[in-house]
Amino acid sequence: MKKLLLVLAAIVLLACGQNERGKASGPEFAAKPPEGGKEYVFAIHPLHNPAHLFEVYGPLMDYLNRNIPGTVFRLEASRNYEEYEKKLYARQFDFALPNPYQTLNSLSRGYHVIAKMGDDYKFTGIILVRRDSGIKQISDLKGKKVSYPAKTALAATMMPQYYFQTHGLDVNRDIENLYVGSQESSIMNVYLGDTAAGVTWPLPWEAFQKDHPDKARELELKWETAPLINNGVVVRDDVPEQLARRVAQLLDTLHTSDEGKAILARMPLSRFELADDQRYRLIEDFLHKFSQTVRPLDKP
């Protein structure tokens, strides 16, 4: 199975036209499920490029398939935030793991929260610069370019932009904002010197440090925002309630077994936990402050 995963990942990597900057082009990616059983699409928002996301979350789908007989979960990854949100809001996913902003928006499309990623303290925005950049304070970014994955990335775009705005840097006038499509691309843009700062959040940065230690050593984490609630797990309202409860239970107990801990370590995450719609209403307060302080948000 491991060899099959690696082969599929390699095929997808080539198909998406990945280059060193982390930019992708090409069709959305979905892992082919085993034969038999009713199929449910489980879509993860663009935490990583499609090939890497499959490597990280494929074992979780295998775990759900083994523990829920007669049911097949098919992992789906989209090439960018725009494509993911288009499909999510069109109700094309049975289960999904959106960011908190997307989670909140999905509630009006007939989705419900059943669980969430734990480790809320890790849901922060981080701003990276090159160690040789000479950038010491936020004002040093004036007149320069800053890279982000997407306008609708909460931790990796909106939270840092709010941080900039409330720390003396006018996001709309003082800097040039580049939305480069993925977390890896945002990091690579600052590494290559195409931007003065690159914005992401801790999980992709930890993965980058592990996968590209030489490149990571040339970067430093310069600023970090306050945390918000982590990503949610949602289910569409026409999925059988018993199945939704079983998925939530398996996620909630994943950290209690060695196999589950190994799956979580890939993310890296300590655990999932149960949650409901109300947990994500707190995002509304931040979004209101953001739209009043930084820029208006497009209606999804």
N, C-alpha and C positions, 0 to 999 in steps of 0.2 A: 504493500500500500504506500509506503514511504517513497519508493521509486516512482510509483505512478503520480504521486503528488508533485514530485520534483519535475517530472517530464511535463506534466500539464502546466506547471508554473513557468517552465522555460518556454513552452509554446506561446503562452499568453504574453510573456515578456517580449518576445519577438513580434508578435502580432500587434502589440500596442505601440511599437516603435519607441521604446524607452531609450533615452540618451542619458548622459551623465548628469544633465540638469534635472532629471526626474520628470520631464514633461512627457505626457502620454497622448497618443492619438490612436483612434481605432475603436472597435466595437466594445460594448460592455462585456464583462466576463462573468460566466456562470459555471460552476463546477458541475459536471455530469453526475447525477445521482445513481445509485445502484438500482437494478431492476426490481419491480414489485413495490406494492404499497402506494398509498395516496401521497401525492407530492405536495409539499408546501415550500414556498420560496422564502428564504431567510436572507434578508439583504442588510449588509453592513455599509454604513456611510463611509466616504473615502478617507479613512484613517491612514491608509497606505496606498501605494499603487496596487492595481489588481492582482499582480502575481504575488506580491508579498502579503497582501491581505488574505489570499487563499492559503498561503503557508501558515499564517497565524490562526485563522478561524476554521480552516478545513477540519482539524481534529475535533473541534467543538461540534461540528455537524455530524461527524462520525459517532461521537459520543451520544448525541441525541438519537440518531438512527438506531444505535444498538439498544438503547434503553426505552424506546417507544416502538415496540413491534407493530408492523403493518403501516408504519408512517415513514415517509422519506422526506428529509429536509435537504433542499438544494440551496447551496450558498450562491449568492449573487453579489457581484461588485460592479459599480458603475465607474466610468472613466473620470468623472469629475462631480462636483457638488451639484451643478445645474442639472445634469442628467439624473442623478440620484433623487433630487427633490421632485423633479417632474414625474418620475415613476411613483414615488411615495405618495405624493398628493393626488395622483390618479388612482390610488388604491391598487397598485399592481403587485404589492408585496403582501404575503400572509403574515410574516413576522419581520421585524426590522429592528436594527440598532442605530437610531439616528442620534445626532447631537442634541443637546437640550433644547435649542431653538427649534430644530426640526421636530423634536418630540412634541413640544407645545403646539406647533402648527398642525401636527398630524391628528390631534384630538378632535379638531373640527372636521376631519375627513373620515371619521368613524373608527379611529384606532383608539386603543386603551393601553395604558401602561400596566405591565405585569411585573416588571423587575427593572433593575438598573445596575450599572457598573458601580462597584464600591469605590473606596479610595477617593472620596470627594476632594481631599486635600491636593490631589494630583490634577484636578481640573482647573488649571491656571493657564494663563497665556504667558509665554516666555519670549523674550527678545534677545536674539543672538547677534553678535558682531564678530568680526575677525579680531584676533588678539593684536594684530599689527595695524589696526585701523586708526588708532589714536583717539577713538571716541570714548570720552570719559563721562559725559553727562548728556541728558536728553536733548539739550539745546544744540549739541554738536550734530544732531541729525538734520537741522534746518538746511533746506536746499538740496537734500539728498533723497535717494530712492529707498523705499522699504518694501519688502516682499511679504505677501500673505498667501495662503492657499486659496481662499475664496471669500467673497463678501459676506456669505452666510455662515462662515466658520465662527462659532461662538468664542471658544477659548483662544483660537489661533488668529482671530481677526478683530472681532468686536470688542472683546475684553481688553486687548492691548491698545486698540484705538481709543477706547475710553480712558485708559491709563495715560496715554500720551496727552490727550486733551485736558485732563485734569492735573497734569504735571507741566503745563506751560508750553506744550507743542501743539499748534493748530494743525490738526490732521488734514484739513481741507486746503490750507494755504502754505504751510511751512515745509511739507514733504510731498513727494510723488509716490502714490500708493499703487503698487503693482500686484494684481491678483493672478497668481501663476499656476493655479490648478491643483496643486497637491502639497501635502506637508513636506515631502522630500524635496520637491522643487523649490519651495520657499527656503529651506535650509541650504540647498545647493547654490541658489542665487547669491546668498551672502558669502558662502565659501569661495565662489568663483570671482567675487568682487563686482558682480553686476548690480548688487544693491549694498547699501551701507549697513543695513540691518535686515535680518530675516526673522519672521515671526512664526512660531509653532506652539505646541504644548508638550508637556513632559513625555508622554508615551512615544511619539515619533522621535523625539530627541534622544531618548534612551535607546531606542532601536538603532538610530543613526550612529550613536557612540559605539554600540556593539558591532554593527556591521561595517563601519568605516572609521575605525579608531584613529588612523593617521589624519584623516580630514577633520575629524571632530576635535583633535588636539589644537588645530589652528583657529578654532572658534571658542568663544566664551559666552556664557549666559550672563547678560548684563543687567536685565531687569525682569521681574516677575510680578504678575498681577495677583490680587486676592483671589481665592478660589470661589467657584460656584458648584452647583450640583452636577454630577457626572452624567454620562450618556444613558439614555433610557432604552428599555426593551419594550416594544409595542407590538400588539397583535390586532389584526383587523377584526371588526365586529361580527363577521360571518364565520369565523373559525370556531369550531366546537369549543365550548367553555371548558370541558374536561381536558382537552388537549392543551389549551392555554395554561391551565393550572398545572399540568404535568411538566410542561416546559419550564414554567416559573420555579417549580419545586426542584427540578434538576439543576437549574442555574444557581438557585439559592444554596444548594448543598454541594456544589462543585468543589469547593475548597476543603471538603472533609475527607477526600480520598487522595491517594498518591497520584492516580491518573488525572484527577481533576486539577490538582496543584500543578502538574506538568503542563496541562492545557492553559491554565491561567498564567503560568510563567512566560508563555510565548507572547502574551499581550502587551506588556507585563502588568498583571493585576492581582490583587490579593484575593478578591472574591466578587461575586455578584450578590445582590440582595433583593428581597421583595420590595415592591413599590407600587404606587397607584397614581392616578391622574393628578391628584391634589399636590403631590410632591413637586410637580413641575410648574405650579402656578407662581412660585417665587421668581421664575424667570421673567414674568411680566414686569416686575418692578425694575429689574435691570434694563430690560428693553425700553421701558418708558424713559429712564434716565439717559440711555444711549441715544435714543431718537431726539431727545430734547437738547442734548449736549454735543453730539458728534455729527450725526447725519440722519435723515429720515430713512426708515426701512421700507423697502419695496414690499407690497402685499404679495404673499405667496400664492 
